[in-house]
Amino acid sequence: MKHIAVFASGSGTNAENLIKYFSTSDKARVNLVLSNNPQAGVIRRAHRLAVPVIVFGRRHLYDTGFVMRSLQENNVDFIVLAGFLWLIPGKIIEAYRGRIVNIHPALLPDFGGKGMYGDRVHQAVLESGRRQSGITIHYVNEQYDQGDIIFQATCPVLPGDTVETLAQRVHQLEYEHYPRIVEQLIENI
């Protein structure tokens, strides 16, 4: 049985979806949620689903080794970012190379990079005039949204779309594909 850690900074809908998806799996379980935001909705969701949560600060991630030790102590095999907004430090990337993935709410390489998350991404897509958006699941490296692309799925950008309507379609793609792709990746480690 592989152990998954989910890093999240926000409401936690993708984290909850992953926890539920793997709750009946014989291959993997989400056994830890880590958040850098003590007010994040993901904390309540994880507690409700009986998954341990670690809340940490910048120093714990980048300076003291606390987050790395927590991953090791919890026997984490695979890391999934689900709306986590900080750059993962090189020591963790090196220890988990090829075993850290992120989901981005647009089709990379466009609309990615530092500061491009959530509604900002959807607004940029709408302003660009593109007729398609979607999701990108990619490996995590030392730069925002620059890791090798694993999977993409698309949805239309419709006339009259707002940030909210586009976000809803993108979220549906996230919920449908992220757990399945994570499962396939875990089967190969």
VOKE-347723 format. One record per residue: x, y, z of N, C-alpha, C, CB in turn. Coordinates in pm, whole numbers, plus 32768, in hexadecimal, padded with zeros to 4 digits. Glycine has a CB too. Layout:
% VOKE-347723
XYZXYZXYZXYZ/...
END
This chain:
% VOKE-347723
80557F8A80008000800080008059807C80007FA08000807A/804780D17F9D8093814E7F93804D81BB7FE380A481787F00/809D8215801B80688284806980788307801C80AE828D80F3/800A83518014800583CF7FCB7FF98441802E7F8F83D27F68/804884AA80188037852780628001858E800080BF855880A2/7F9C85D9802D7F6386447FDC7F8786C9801C7EC886347FCE/7FC487227FCC7FE187AB7FF77F7588047FBE807087D97FC8/7F37885680137ECD88B07FE67ECF893080387E43886C7FEF/7EA7899D7FF87EA38A20803C7E178A5880497EF98A827FF2/7DB68A1C80057D328A5C7FFC7CBF8A07802D7D188A817F70/7C538A097FE17BD689CB800D7BDE893380177B6689F07FB0/7C2E88F67FC27C4688677FD27BE7880C7F867C408845805E/7BA2883E7F217B4687E67ED87B9087787E8E7AF288387E76/7C0287987E507C5087307E0D7C8B86CF7E727CBF876E7DB9/7CB887017EE37CED86A87F4B7C8086497F7B7D2586FA7FC2/7C09867D7F957B9B86287FC07B7B85BE7F577B1E867C7FDE/7B7A85E67ED97B5F85897E6D7BC785197E6A7B5D85D27DE7/7C46853D7E7C7CB184D97E7F7CA4847C7EF87D3A851E7E82/7C8784B47F6C7C7684637FE57C0783FD7FD17C5884BD8060/7B96842A7F9E7B2483D07F897B4483667F207AA784207F5F/7B8483907EB47BA583337E477BFC82C17E7A7BED837D7DD4/7C6282E17ECA7CC0827B7EF87C9382357F787D4782BA7F0F/7C23825F7FB27BF6822280317BD2818F80217B7F826E8068/7BB281647FA97B9080D77F927BF780907F3C7B0880CD7F50/7C6580D17F227CCD80977ECC7D2280337F197D2581057E92/7D4C7FCC7ED57DAC7F6F7F127E3B7F907EE87D8A7EDE7EEC/7E4B7FFD7E9C7ECF80267E6C7F0C80987EBC7EC6804D7DDB/7EB780F67EE57EEA816F7F267E7F81AF7F7D7F1B81D47EBD/7EAD81FF7FDC7E55824E80327E9382D780487E3C820780BB/7E3E833C80557E6E83BE80837E7983B281197E0D84358056/7EF483B5814C7F0683A481DC7F34842482217F6A833681F6/7F3F849281D37F6D850E820F7F46858481B68005850C8226/7F1685EF81F57EFD866D81B07F5686D581F27E64869781B6/7F9B872381A27FF1878F81D37FC08812819A8086877681AD/7FB9887881F17F8B88FB81C57FDF896982037EF8890E81E8/7FF989CE81B580408A4481E47FE08AB18212809C8A798177/7F5E8A9482107EF88AF782327EA28AC282A57EA08B1981B7/7EB38AF7831F7E688AC283907DD08AD983867E9A8B01840F/7DA58B2E83287D168B4783147CDD8AFA829D7CFD8BDB8301/7D2D8AAA825C7D038A6681E17C908A0581F97D798A1C81A4/7C328A04819E7BC189A781A47BED8916819B7B6089C58135/7C5F88FD815E7C90887481517CA3883381DA7D1488718103/7CC28881823F7CD8884A82C57C57880D82FB7D0B88B88325/7BE9885682EF7B688820831D7B3F87A582CC7AFA888C8312/7B5487AB824A7B30873881F47B8086BC821D7B49875A815F/7C0386CC822F7C58865A82547C2F862182DC7CEC86848256/7C188679833E7BEF864983C37B6C85FC83BA7BE086BF8424/7B0E862F836C7A8D85ED835C7A9D856183217A3086408304/7B04854F82CE7B1E84CF828E7B8A847E82D77B4884E581FD/7BAD84AA83507C0A846283A97C978454836F7BD483D983C8/7CC384BB83277D4C84BD82F37D9C852183457D4F84E1825A/7E0E84F9837C7E60855483CB7E8D85CD83797EDA850B8402/7E99863E83BF7EBF86BC837F7F3886F683C97E4887228380/7F96872A837C8006877683B37FFF88028377809087308395/7FFC886683CE7FFF88F183A2808C892483BF7F91894983EB/80C68966835E81518992836C81648A1E833481AE89318326/81D08A5B835F81F48AE0832F82678ADA82CC82188B3A83A2/82888B4B829582F28B56823183778B1B826483058BE98208/83988B3D82E084148B0D831C84188A74832084248B4683A9/83A68A368341839E89A3834A83B5895F82C48315897A8381/838E89A48259839E896A81D4842A8980819E833789A48174/845E89F981B084DB8A1E816D85588A1681C484CE8AA68139/854C8A22824685C48A30829985DF89BC82FA85BA8AAD82E7/8579898E833E8592893283AD858F889D8388852E894A8419/8559887B8313854C87EF82EF84D387AB832C85C687A58317/847E87F88372840987C083B583AB8779835383BC882E83FF/839087B682E28333877A8282836E86F98249831287DD820F/83EC86FB8226842E868281F2842A8611825984BF86A081CB/8448863182D6844285CA833F83B48595834F8474860483C6/835285EC834682C585C1835182A1856082E18267863B834E/82D0857B826982B6852081F982F78498821382EB855C8175/8372849A824283B9841D825D837983D082D0844B843A827C/83568416833A831983D483AF82928396838E830984388422/824E83CD832A81CC8398830181D783398289816D840A82DF/825183128269826B82B181FE822982D88179823982288228/82318357815981F3838A80DE82428359806681EB842480DF/81FA831F8005823682ED7F898221834D7F1581FB82667F67/81B7839E7F1C818E83EE7EA9814F84707EDC812B83A07E4C/816F84DF7E9B813B85627EC580E4859C7E5681AF85C47EE7/806F85CB7E7E801186087E207FF786987E4E7F8C85B77E17/801086F77DF77FEF87837E147F62879D7DE0805687E57DD4/7F0F87D77E357E8487F27E107E6288807E3E7E2387877E51/7E8E88E07DF07E78896B7E167EDB899A7E7E7DEB897E7E4B/7F55896A7E767FBF89947ED1800F8A017E8C801B891C7EFC/80228A737ECD80548AEA7E8980E78B097E9F80068B5C7EB3/812C8ABE7EF181BB8AD87F07820D8A7A7EB181E08AC87F9C/82848AA87E8D82E38A577E42831A89E97E9D83568AAF7E09/831D89707E6B835389007EB983EC890B7EB9832488767E7F/842C89017F2E84BD890F7F338506889A7EF084EB891A7FC3/857E88B87EC285CE88577E7985E887D47EC2864F88937E56/85F887D87F468614875D7F91859F86FB7F898632877E8023/852687317F9084B086D97F8584A286A87EF5843087237FB1/84B886FF7E9584AF86D67E08851486677DEB84C7874E7DA9/858C86767E1D85F386117E0685CD858C7E47867A86417E3A/859C85917EC2857785167F09850084D07EC8855685357F9B/84A8851D7E87842E84E67E4A842B84FB7DB383B385257E8A/849D85037D7484A2851D7CE4844E84B67C998535851A7CB0/83F784EA7C41839E84937BF6832784607C4683E9841F7BC2/831B84917CC382AD84667D1A826684DD7D5A82E184087D88/826F85527D18822685C97D4381DE86007CC8828586367D84/815B860F7CD3810D86447C6380B886BA7C9080B585D67C27/8095870A7C2F8040877F7C457FD587817BD8809388047C46/7F6687C27BF77F0087DB7B917EF388717B817E77879A7BB8/7EEF889C7B037EE3892A7AE37E62893F7A957F60895D7A90/7E1789AA7AB57D9389BD7A787D968A0479F07D3C8A0C7AD6/7DF489DC799C7DFD8A0F79127E5989B278C67E328AA3790E/7E6789CD78457EBB897B77F07F4789B677EC7E7F89717761/7F9F897C783C802A89AA783B8069898777B4807B896978B0/80CA89D2778581198A3377CF80D98ABE77DC819E8A42778E/80678AD4779E80268B5777A97FE28B6678317FC08B6B7737/7FDC8BE0785F7F918C0578D97FC78BC279577EFF8BE278C8/804A8BAD795C80888B7379D280F18BCF7A0B80C58AEC79B0/812E8BA27A76819A8BED7AB5816F8C2A7B3981CB8C587A59/81CE8C6C7B7981B68CA87BFD81408D0A7BF582368CF27C30/80E68CFD7C5380728D567C5C7FFE8D2E7C03809C8DDF7C38/800F8CC67BB37FA18C997B5C7F5C8C217B9C7FD68C747ACD/7EF08C3F7BE37EA38BD67C247E128C037C2D7EDD8BB67CB1/7DBA8BA37C3C7D2C8BBD7C527CEF8C1B7BEC7D188BF57CD9/7CA28C7A7C1E7C588CD67BC77CB48D2A7B6E7C038D317C1B/7D2E8D417B9A7D8C8D8E7B477DA58D467AC27E128DA37B91/7DAF8CC27AC97DC78C747A507D4D8C7E79F47DE58BE07A72/7CD78C6A7A2C7C5D8C6C79D97C498CF6799A7BE28C457A2D/7C658D5F79E67C598DE779B07CBA8DFB793B7C758E517A1F/7D348DCA794A7D988DD778E07D6D8D8A78627E228DA57910/7D358D1678757D048CC778027C958D1477BB7CD08C3C7830/7C358D4A78087BC78D9577CB7BFB8E1077817B628DC07836/7C578E5877BD7C8D8ED1777E7CDD8EB277007CE48F1B77E1/7D138E3A76F87D658E1576837D118DF976077DB88D9B76A4/7C908DDF761B7C3B8DBE75A97C448D2C757E7C5D8E147536/7C888CDA75CA7C948C4C75A77C0B8C0975A67CF28C03760A/7BFF8BA475557B818B5B754C7B838AD8759B7B608B3E74BC/7BF88ABC75D77C088A4276267C568A6076A47C4D89D475D5/7C2E8A1C770E7C7D8A1B77877C83898A77B47C408A7877F7/7CA7897378317CAC88EA785F7D0588DC78D87CDD889077F2/7D3D886678E77D95884979577E18880E79257D5187E879BB/7E7F881F79747F0087DF795B7F2D879E79DC7F6B88477928/7F4B871E79D47F8986D77A43801B86C67A1D7F42864B7A60/807486F27A76810286F07A54815786CC7ACD812E87787A1C/81D0869C7AAF822F86847B1A825E870A7B5182A886307AE8/8283870B7BD082B287847C12834A87867C0C827F878C7CA5/837F87F97BE5840F880E7BEC8429888E7C39844E88147B5D/849E88C97C2884C8893B7C79848A89C07C4E855C89467C75/843689C07BE683F98A3C7BB683628A297BAA84358A667B2E/83198A957BBE82878A8F7BB4825B8A617B29824A8B177BD4/820D89F67B2781C889C87AAE822489A77A3A81678A2F7A82/82A0897F7A578300896279ED831F88CD79DE838089AC7A08/82EA88797A35830987EA7A2E82CA87A979B482D987A47AAB/82FE8734799182CC86EC791C823686D1792883188667790B/81F186E678BA816186D178B58143863B78AC8122871C783C/80E6860F790180BC85847906803A857178B980AC85567998/7FDD85D078CA7F5685C078937F15864878857EFF856378ED/7EC78658781A7E7486D0780A7DEA86A577DB7EB4873377A5/7D8686F078077CFC86DE77D87CC5876977BC7CA386907841/7C6E8773775A7C3D87F677307BA8880577457C5E880C769E/7B808882774A7AF388A6774B7AE5892676F97ABB88BA77DE/7A6E894076C27A5D89B876727A558A3576C979E189AD761B/7A808AA4768F7A638B2776C779EF8B5B76747AE38B8A76C3/797E8B7076B579038B91766F78EA8C28766A788D8B4C76B1/78A68C57760378828CE5760078328D08767E782F8D06757F/78528D7776BC780B8DA0773578408D6177B4777B8D807728/78A78D0F77AA78E08CD2782279118D3E788279548C7477FE/79038D217901793E8D71796C79AC8D1D79AD78D28D9F79D6/79F78D5A7A047A5C8D0E7A4F7A198C987A957AA58D697AB6/79A58CB07ACF79608C477B1C79308BD47AC378E98C837B67/78F68BF37A4F78C28B8779FA79348B3579BE786A8BC1798A/79A08B7979977A148B3079647A528ADB79D37A7C8B927929/7A5E8B147A497A988ACB7ABA7A498A4C7AD87A9C8B237B37/79C58A527ACD797389DB7AE87995896A7A8778DD89FD7ADD/79A4898B7A0779C5892379A67A5188EB79BF79BA895B7917/7AAE894279E17B37891579FD7B3988BD7A797B96898F7A0F/7AEF88E47AE17AE988927B5B7AB388067B3D7A9188D67BC6/7A5087FD7AE87A1B87797AC57A8687217A8779A487877A66/7ADB875C7A317B4A871179F87BAB86E47A657B938766798F/7BC7873C7AC47C22871A7B317BED86A27B7F7C3687937B90/7B6D86A97BA67B3286407BF77B2F85BB7BAB7AA486677C22/7B1685C27B297B0C85497AD87B9485077AC27ACD856A7A52/7BFB85567AA57C79851E7A777CE885137ADF7CAA856F7A08/7CF0856F7B3F7D6485727B997D7684EF7BE67D5685E57BFB/7D0F84BC7C2A7D24843F7C757D4D83CA7C1B7CA5841A7CC0/7D1283C27BA77D2F83537B4B7DC183587B1A7CCF83577AD3/7DF083D07AF97E7A83DE7ACB7EDC83C27B3E7E93846B7A91/7EBD83F37BB57F1283D67C2A7F19833F7C417EDB841E7CA9/7EA882FD7C377EA6826B7C497EFF82257BE37E1582367C3E/7EF8824F7B667F4C82127AFE7FE182297B1C7F29824B7A73/800282A07B49808F82BE7B6980BF82697BDE809F83547B89/806C825A7C438092820B7CB880A681787C94802882187D27/805781477C37806780BC7C0C80F080A47BCD7FF980967BA8/812D810F7B9C81AD81027B56822881217BAD81AF815C7ADF/821281397C30828981527C8482AA80D67CD8827181CD7CE2/
END
